[in-house]
């Protein structure tokens, strides 16, 4: 179990390093090296205690034993020199397995401050692990805090996106799996877990063996696992990433992980290697001046994103499959290499589907818009269509915080993709009907006519046209997109006019000022986003502002709503920084009803938005408020005296089917929001054995998140286990306090309680802090009155939330009516 103390130590280690090693990746690297160093020493010491001999620190390397580094006779500089020399030379230690030698390859100490090192190693010395699984818990947490992975367009792929791609490709136990830009090996680990879980999933009995299913509890044989470990390969050009991948793979059972420091695009050494399954999120940016690839690629380019996709397509086996995250430039830019790549993928029967991800899917690391290309050499040969699916919500908000939300299109998208694949393989493509309006089938011939553009919205308009009763006009016939003006930083001073495309506010400048109302369309960065301004302002050079050609034909407010309904982000053909190409946007056809009809539609939408705005104000301004007129005779008790406080627990390792996948619910922090009181876990389940390793709670028990969103509470609607991000309050003294009152009082103190949380990266509350929480105890009858009042208010708030949902749908339907006539 990864407890709060271990997390605290890792956070402390990062706090110590941050002044000398500001880059999070380098911090993770230094902690990884030190933890592995300490881990090897632990294994040596354990071997000696059991009557054996040291395996790692012997011979000339005996002097580098962990204990020698802490020799009190060593001064600070001597300690620093010894440790720095040790990690530098450890890759040459013939006593180490090749894996560990590779982990220390190119390792060095990036600072020369003895006090920093002494504090850092003292923190690492507090870690005690007797086997790699416990080290794995710490390392899993360490990787979770790793954000940006470099300045070459690399960034961490969200776990749920990785798992979705693996489910689509569905790797099998006898197939080879490759990630040619593996980072920390997230795709490889997910694919491995997928294969293990599939082997444990019950399958239907073969025909003739009766009804029911065959139990999958047998799982993988020893031979299967050995072959599986040999079938996974990763490349990365960065030695830091290779080091992290090696540790990650080792801690998931790969004794000899096949992770290679390798320049996928410039080296020819492994060009002849192929794989059955390729999964990757390759770098999106090329170094300044491009790269110097060899000449074996089918598409000649110096753009890394183009070459990586080419590489993966060319290195699939005849029945190979791939899922690749790509920037939007791959999808629709008109530059020669991009178009040539798309043509190659289609004409050589690679591409069978494109999944468009929402623009905020990679926040907070990057706001770049991405898609997933799905390749299958055998499947694509059997159809003359490509399936496009647009994901608008992936289960998380699309802002910087990426908080869990209810809307999640990924499960339905997976279902549609599997259905499409099955219809092709069964020869029933003619009867395939996507179950979601975000899916679209486009013929290869139609793609050819449009320069192999892979933006679905380029083809959706063809469908819409057939339903129109209103005339269709090109955007360029009714308006122009005018360039915003560059604005010097010194002019972005405080004033009454907003700057569009910037976070600054500026003073008055006649030359640039655009009178309201006007529309702004993102040109770069937020390409395609449409905003309405009812104040005079300054559209700057990362934006277009919309200038109407004929106000007798179109109302600005109507044009705003129609432009918002389009996916203008996909109209991107500019090289370099992704940006909106206005000439392509001008060609898009939109419906243009008479002015009277436009006014009616605008008025109807405005009425809906007034209701939405009022409902949002209710929600944003309400919070549970316990108004206590304190009576000095009321008792004020410590929380510890009102219940038994326990910490949640998670069985390890996460991939062990002995613990996970049963029928016992396990509550995750993501299940709990500030909105709900009674919570039913929906994400994870445990087996009975797993529940014994966790912390079972009963229906009606109060729980509190202590990490992730510290202080947020919930009352369980069913019996469930809680993981280590929670504290549970058992056996609440019902003679003194109602559970519902305790919930509302603790939630009313949320900001105060949260402010006590500590941690360098993730804020946490510990049990000692919870035990000291004070709770006033009015008589039970008054507690019931408080609960009833708050619940009555909460019902009103929930009603407003539902009202917003209904009226947002009404707005969508008004826009749909425009397109449908």
C-alpha angles and dihedrals in degrees: 000000000000101000130194092259092060091048090048091053092051090049089048091051090053091047090054093049099041095085092054100027108035097170110094091213092055091047090054090048094052093047090047093052092047094047092050090046090052091043092056091049090050090054092049092049092047090050092052092047089055091053097264133109136263112268104188110029104050139111112015089349094058090092089064094062112136092245092056091058088060095048103141089219090068118094121221095264092045091051090049092049093048095049093043091050091046098055091042093053099036093091087064094053105117088195090070125084112251090254093062092043088055091050089058094042109128091357116154141159108259096200137044103212112123094197093053091049093047093052091044096050091044088058092048089047089062090066112095118185127170096187140017096256091070091046086051091059091056093044092049089056091044092055091047090065092051108107123165112025100200147314097276097085093278120137138156116280113226111251095235091053090051092049092048092053091048091051091052094050092040102200117211130220095252096047129098116239126202136184108185092191099034104165104181093350096256094147093048093050092048092049090049092051090047092055092046092049092046090054089056096046116103113246130202115270116253118260111281096031096090131248128319135044138295113243113246095204092113090074120173123347122231089257090050092053093047091052090044092055090052094048098064120087134173134185128196132168093213117082088206092058092045089054092051091046092052092053093044093050093045091053089053093057102274103133092181105023115194097229114144133191095231139151100229094192104040104033125078096191095102098027093117094053115104135186138208092220128028122186124176151148097202124194112284098206133062124220117261108284091023125258133290106239124179120251101255096092117106090220114053111216143128093220112108095210091055094046095047092055090046090049094051094047092049094047099055119110116241090272094033127139133200141185115197131180110221135178118248092257088076089054102056117351111130097214111124099252094049093049092043091053093051091048090050093051093050102038093046093050102248106119121074104153144013122205115198113211123206116265094247097050093110098043133162091027097046138355093206116136113239143181135198118237113208116204128188118165096199097039097048091056090062098058140047093207136082121210119224121195125181119210110203097172128026100186095276135079113260098229128095094281098052094206119185116267134180097244112089123159095181098089092050091044090053090050092051093048092050091047091051091049091049093049090054094048092046093048091241101116092128090066095046111121118176112232093216131061090225091070123087134178116215125187121237089237091057090050090051091053090055101049089265090291108180098200108116094208089063085069102032091075089064089061093046094051092064091060098049127117091168116077116261120229134180115253089235090060094063106031146006131226106231122200116251116233127254112251122201118234092240089059093055092090129141114287144127099275122080123226114229115216092024137072092229132097119221141195127247118301116171094200095061105028116120116197119234141284100051140135126238122202119195112246101180133013094006091037113180098010111135123212133181122217123196090179130071110259151151118266103202131207097280089064144056121221118211119242116192115228096199123013089191089069106041140026115223093227091052091049089051093057093046093048089049089055091058126080095236089163088077093059091086121135101144120118120231114015108029110255143164115266105216095198090060090044090054090062095059112110119226132179116259114194121183117289091254091057091045090054091050091051093047092048091049092051091046090053090052091049092052089058092045091050093050092048091050091053090055092051096044095047099044124088130156107275121190106200104198120180092204117232114201089220091062116101121239108207135188112245088236089063094053101052146356110273116210133175121235120245137206124208113233141257099037091212095057108113088200087074106026137053099043128119101268112104119232120200117228126195088244089063092064124075134170089253105063132064102186113047131195112198112236109166111061139028134194135206120237089262090050091050089057088057092047133056113269117208130186133238109277095027118134118235133183130203109236097182134032092026103012116207099021109132137199139179114228117243092196139018107283145154122245125218126225094278089074143066118210126212109212131187095014110202098248092187089067107025139023114227090228091052091049089051094051094043093050091047090051087056093046097118092046093047093044091053089064093059117110137199138109097242109007118030115230139183117215129212093252089060092048092050090059096052110123119222123187112224115211116180114291092250091058090045088055091050091051092049092048092050094049093046090052089053091045091055089056091050092050088050090055091049090054089046090057091050092051095048094045086056090049090054089051091050092052089055091045089054089057091056093042094047 
